[in-house]
Structure formats: structure tokens, C-alpha cells
């Protein structure tokens, strides 16, 4: 337990007691601020001083009785005035109770070191404390250096990941743009080949009617030259006349409107990506599609005109 200086009923302070190595039974009282208790020669005042002198007799005290009462080198006792929080020297008087005097508690004379030993011990403690502090500082610095290296490595990995993500995103954009254009350009135009419907052959006329027509033609020979023979009509079967329309695939040519949509998409994509960095490519494309829909006809026409220049 720490040695305490009992000043009054409630006032105490922790102290360190050091034994004088020259005068047996004399002690120095040192507080936690490394100040020594001093009883000045005027026989009145008691102060804490920070002097390192080994000669000052005013710093030497004897410790009397079981109560461990302090007595100065001047053969005075110490009392504490609680009102002003100061200590005074008084003449030794047996009528005064030990409980009224300044004294020590938890004091063991056999465990007290000399002043020199105490100073050496303090130096050792300070050295150990400094060394421990240096070790802790070195450990902290090593830890900080390791953390710094880890952070740098993490940043490098993150940069590479970002670069790869950008490359992947660009590839995806290119693929989606190609697919989008192909969806428009590859629309199959079904061209129905017009079918020439041929008249079905007339039923053969009756013999009498044929003879009459031939007679009429002979009468007209004198004034009108005989007409040239009409080209022979090819016979067409019913199966041929009801032939299905032929589907012909033509080369896919993007419409002016789709060219405008593609141009609008490319111009708006960087702006939408910058405004929505967390979005996926598909989400940004959806936003651009909505922006196109919101354009009025005049603006759409201007994009169409620009796309087809």
C-alpha cells in the first residue's frame, strides 16, 4: 500500500519516504510532484520545495511512535490548518494528541530506501518507461507502415478492378449497340411478288357460232388487212394461278429514324453515366430511351436530319 501523509481529519496525500544514508533515523518526505517537505529555520512555516539539496537539514524528519508522527530537525511537530490549507510548526508538547499532528500511515521503516537508492530506482523506472515507450512507438510505426502498404496494395487492386470493369462495360456497350442496331436493321421486309392472274381459257365455242364469225371476217378482208396473229397464250394451271407469294430477304438498311436513335443514344450515354455512376448499362439505356420519348417531334426531326447528313 502507498504511504500517506495524514494532515487532518479528511486531508491526506500520497508520499514517498526516503532514508538519509548518513544520519540514522532521519527521513525525507517526497510528494507525487517530486517536491520535498521542508520545515524552515524560523520554526513556523512548512512548505513543499523542489530542491535537490542533500544538505538542507530542514528537509529531514524523524518518525516517532506507533502513530508515526513527524518531528522536524528543529524538534518541532507539524499541525495542519484546514481552513487555510497550510501546515505549521509547533513546539513539542506531550499534552497534544497524536491524532492532531501530521503523521504517516502504512509506514514500514525496514522497507524504506535511501535517497540515493530511490533516485537510482526512479532513473531505472524512467529508463524502462522510455524504452517501453520507444518499443511501443516502433510497434506503432511498424503497424502504420504495414497498414500503409496494405492500403497501397488495396488501392492498386481496386484500380485494376476498375479498369477491367470499364473495359467490360465498354465491350457490353458495343455489343448492345450492335444488337440494338441489328434489331432494327435486320427486320425482314416481306416483299410479296405480284402474281399476274391469267384468265382461264375460254370454253370452246359451238361449231355454228364459229362458222358465223369466220364468215364475218371474210367479208372484212377487202377493206381491212388481216390482223396479226395474237401471241399464243400459255396454258396456266389452276395450281399455278393460286401460287403463294414468294418471300424475298433484302439487304437490311437502317431507317433514318433508327439512325437518329443510335446517334442520340451515343451522345447522351456519357452524360447519363456521369449523372448516374451507380447504374448499370441497361439502366442508363432505359433512361436514354425515356429521354428520346420525351422529345417533341421537332427535336426528333432535327436528330433524324443530323443522322442522315
PyMOL commands that set and color helices and strands:
alter all, ss='L'
color gray80, all
select helices_A, chain A and resi 57-59+98-100+109-111+115-185+207-219+238-241+256-275+281-294+297-307
alter helices_A, ss='H'
color red, helices_A
select strands_A, chain A and resi 3-6+12-19+27-31+36-39+46-49+61-64+69-72+76-81+86-91+103-105+113-114
alter strands_A, ss='S'
color yellow, strands_A
deselect
rebuild
show_as cartoon
